[in-house]
């Protein structure tokens, strides 16, 4: 797998984890939030020069919103990954 494909895959994982944080299924959203404090996330962030603390703060703040707002904000964040990061590695 070339670097761009690996990087793109990392961003797709990140994007899905963010979307899962907005899930109405508490088990899915809890597991997604746990991902952002995992070693796997730390490695992904380091590998892709992402500020892990900033991402953790952003997804952590989603829980303060009601479900519909949280879901919309999570989807907006995921779209931003497409706009900013994935297009850079294509």
N, C-alpha and C positions, 0 to 999 in steps of 0.2 A: 504494500500500500504506500503510495507516495505521500509526502508531507501534506500536500493540500487536501488529499482525501482523508487523512487521519485528522487533520485540523477541522475539516468540515464535519466529520463524524462527532468530534468532541463538541462542537457547537450545537449539533442536533440533539445530543444527549442533554446539554445544558438547557436548550430550548424546551425539551419535553419535561425536564425536572421543574422548570419554572411553571409550565402549564399545569403540571400535576399539583403544584402548590395551591392553585386556584380551584382544585376539584371539590365537589360537594361531598365526595366520599372521604370521610375523616381519616380512614386508614391510608388511602392514597396520598392525601395531602400531608399527613404526618410523616410518612416514609420519604416523601419528596423533601420536606423541610430537614429531615435527618440527613439526607444526602449532602446538603450544603455545609454540614459540619464534619463530614467524613474525610478520611484520608484520600479517597478517590477524587473527591471534588478539589481538595488542596492540590493534588497532582495535576489535574486537568487545568486548574487556574494557573499554576506555575508554568506548565508546558505551553500555555497559550498567552502568557503575559497578561492575565486578567487579575484585577484587584479583587481578591477573594472576599475581603472584608466589605467592600462596597456591594458586591452581589449579595452576600449574606444579609446585609442591612436592608437591601431593597426587598428581597423575598421575605425576610422576617417581618417587615412592616405590612405585608399583605394581610396578615392575620388580624390586623386592627380594623379591617373593612368588612362590611356585610358580604355575604356570599356572592351576590350578583356583581357587586363592585369589584370584589376580589378576583372573580373569574375574568371580568373584562380587563382589569389591570394586568393580570398574569398574561393574558393573550396579547395585550399591547406590548408588554415587555418581550415576549417571544417574537413578535413581529419586528421589534427593534433589532433583535439579534440578526434576523434576515437582512435587514436594511444595512446595518453597520458592519457586522463581522463576516457573515457567510459570503457576501458578495466580494469581500476583499480577498478571499482565498480561492474563489472560482477561477 
